[in-house]
Amino acid sequence: MSTSSETLWERIQRIADHLLARTTVKPTTGIILGTGLSGLADEIEVEVSLPYEQIPGFPVSTVEGHPGKLHFGTLGGTPVVAMQGRFHYYEGYDMREVTLPVRVMKLLGIERLFLSNASGGVDPEMEVGDLMVLNDHIDLFPDNPLRGANLNELGPRFPDMSEPYDKALIARAHKVAAGLGVELREGVYAGVSGPCFETPAEYRRMRIIGADAVGMSTVPEVIVARHMGLPCFAMSVITDLGVPGRIVEVTHEEVQAVARKAEATLTRIFTELVQVG
């Protein structure tokens, strides 16, 4: 936790300094692994692995499927820092806590951010287990991580969001997937607060306003990353369907199980993609 007199900027610097003193890795890519997708961490040649609770001032993950470790190492020869488990607004954290790790990773030296999540598909053509590359998002959270005093040291008061997800990385992802014989979906992600899964009417609303998938993460982290000028790439595993006539009761355990089945393919794509300069 932070001290009462410590500013957010000072806290971010303190955490980054603490981490830099414990690794020789100079990460160029940050990775945030979502629900049921922590297996990618097994492919990282890890130099240092730190449980969140051992990082002074860092939040702690409380959700099953989010192991809560920060890894420094290399993936496909690229130096990375990877969050094996993220933080969510529905856990009770405010948006500055949810996005704090992205701020810290920027100070660690990352030049781009990769994210994964589990989401519900609202595009009628989707199937459970599909992988969707995000090309845009709709922010339906009740708060914005940039609300309040701006961190001028990191970005402008009014950041541009005309390209939230990097077009070059998206194009490269399709090429990598084609080489693996995998077809990727591409679409718009709606970010909601959770923790409830959506009602049928809420799923219909998502489709009406232009979403292809809906989930409870990613958007706040991307907003903060873009505020700091970091290119972003994100991929969703479609773990359930919010399509009329195909909506069934869903549990968190089932979401994790579907995500785990897809994570091998996602891992291969991410590993290839992080090697792009």
Secondary structure, 3 states (H helix, E strand, C coil): CCCCCCCHHHHHHHHHHHHHCCCCCCCCEEEEECCCCHHHHHHCEEEEEEEHHHCCCCCCCCCCCCCCEEEEEEECCEEEEEEECCCCHHHCCCHHHHHHHHHHHHHHCCCEEEEEEEEEECCCCCCCCCEEEEEEEEECCCCCCCCCCCCCCCCCCCCCCCCCCCHHHHHHHHHHHHHCCCCCEEEEEEECCCCCCCCHHHHHHHHHCCCCEEECCCHHHHHHHHHCCCCEEEEEEEEEECCCCCCCCCCHHHHHHHHHHHHHHHHHHHHHHCCCC
